[in-house]
Amino acid sequence: MQVSASIILSKGRDEAVRRFHPWIFSGAIHKVEGKPEDGDTVEVLDITGKYLATGHACTGSIAVKLFHFGPEKPGGNFWAEKLGKALRLRQDIGFTANLQSNAYRLVFSEGDGMPGLVIDYYHGVAVIQAHSTGMYLLRNELAEALKQVYGKDLKAVYDKSAEALGKSGAHSEGDGFLYGTAGQIEILENNNRFSIDFVNGQKTGFFLDQRDNRAMLGHYAKGKKVLNAFCYTGGFSVYALKAGATHVTSLDSSRKAMDTLETNLVLNECDVAKHESIVADAKAYLGTMPGDFDIIVLDPPAFAKRHADRHKALQGYRFINAAAMKKIKPGGLLFTFSCSQAIDREMFSSMAMSAALETGRNVRILHHMGHSADHPVSIFHPEGAYLKGLVLFID
């Protein structure tokens, strides 16, 4: 592994690395030996010159994202070994060789020791999304490593990093296949069928992180009237209908997403007479919606992508949650989520309490939710737990 520079940390600023935190902030650096560019591989040393870790140089306040910690420097078939370890975890927790589900997250960035990298596996197709230049520059090497790890079970590898990184500079090639080819594919999730457009869809094509929470909705949906707001391609809607919901209204601003949702209803042989699609702005609809829903699902896109946006984001979350609480039937359930990493669990719960106070209704928490187990969070990097959810009982 070629290293372009050495990053020497200031005295007393190496403790976080020794605790396996994967980020080096610029303020911790004493000096740099070499001239690393964004994405270059660098090694990190303490003030005495002792090797600590290896990572990718970044621009901004996070100067290095670490993918290997000492005492030995990385070598050999490093990335294939990393991906093999990630796959073994999914095997151990029952996400592979599963007759009911054939899609899962293989790599969850810092949670799998690969900051800036996400890989989702969809029934033979691996979709790579790099969130750092360093990982993007490794995309072909990662594709070769995936071939080693999966063998004949891998049909194609698709790079979908342009959305995360933009198409300028090192990322100017745009998205495309790194190995094999595949069209729009179909996956199973808990015996529910979903059409995945990994080329044109959001993120890698589907939100695998909500797997357990969709199942939770199915547990409660029988005999209920459900609103799925910000529905995207209808994961929650399918689970609710197949669980016996009397009626489901799916709401999203994207006609294209709604078209895929309706395809998913057909794939699952859902009774379309029990479903209504509404293409509209969710915030506007929530203010005027009927008051006869038993369950409301609020799964909006990230309202805050930076810490500086948190105040405005919390106002947005409070608005939609208060609107839902005002209109939901007595005894109703509100499934509410935030995928904003800048909003932590305490902030999100406080927002829900503020919305409840605004409505004057008694609200109780039944469940705290997060992402499914194929999105493991490093105990040394709790910031990785980006998805927060609550199931609220509204008197």
C-alpha positions, 0 to 999 in steps of 0.5 A: 500500500503506497503512502504519500505522507506522514501525519505527526500528531501534537503531543497529547492529541493521539488519545482519540486514535489510541481509542480507535476513533476513525477521524483525525481533526486538523487541530490535532496535527503537529506537522505533515511530512509530504504533500498529500492531496485529497484522497491520498493514503497517509500514515499517522504517527505520534509525536515520537514517530511511533506508528498509530494508523493509516487512512485517507487524507481529506479536506476540511476539519476532518483531515484524515479518515482512518481505515487501519490501526496499528501496531502493524502497517496494512499489507497483503490482500488488504481490501479483500480481507476487509470486505471478507470480514464484513461479509462474515459478520453478515453471515454470522447474524443471518443476513446471507443465505436467507430464503426470505431476504436477499439484500443487505448492507455489506459495508457501513462506513466507519462501522466496518472500519472503512470510513467514506464507503457504503456497499449494498448487496442486492441479490448478486449486484453490489452497489458502491457509494463512496463518500470520500475521494480516497474510497472513490479512487479505490473503486476498481480495487474494491470491485476486484476485492468483491469478486474475490469475496463473493465469487460466482454469487456476484453478477455485477458491481456498480459505482454510484458515487456521483450523488455523494461526491459530485462529478468534478475533478477526480469524480468526473467519470460519473457512475457506471459498472465496474464489473458485469452488467445488470438492469433493474433488479428485484429483491426479497426483504422478509418475503416482500418483493421490491424493484430496485433501480440502483442507477436512477434511484435515491442513494443506492436504490433502496433504504435497507436501513429501515428493514426492522422498522418496516417489520415493526409497522407490519406488526401493528398495521392489521385492521388499520388505516395508514398514511405513509408520508415521504413514502419513496418507493413504498417500503412501509406501504407494502408491509402495511398492506401485506399485514392486513391494513384496511387502507394505505395512503402513500404520499411523496413529491416524486412521481417517479418514486410513486411509479416504482411504488405502484410496481411494488404493489403489483409485485406483492399482489397487494389489493390496489383498491386498498391503496391511494397514491398522492403526489404532493408536498408532504408538509402541505398535505399534513396540514390539511389531511383528514383526521381518520388515520390510525397510523402515520409514518413520517420518514423524511429525507435528512433535514440537516446535513451539517451541524449548522443546519440543526436549528432549522431542521428541528423546526421542520421535524417539529412542524411535521410531527405536530401536524401528524399528532393533531390529526391522528385518531385517538389511540393512533400510532406515529412512526417518526424518523430522522436520518440526519446525523447532525440530530442526535437521539436526545434532540429528536426525542426533545423535538417530539416532546415539543411537538406533543406540547404544541398539540396538547395531546398525551403522547407516550413512547412505545419503541425507540428505533434505529437501523438494522443490524447490517448497519453496525455502529462502532462503539468507538464512533457513536456518531455513526448511529444516524437513523433515529426513530420513535413509535409514539402512542397518541391518546 
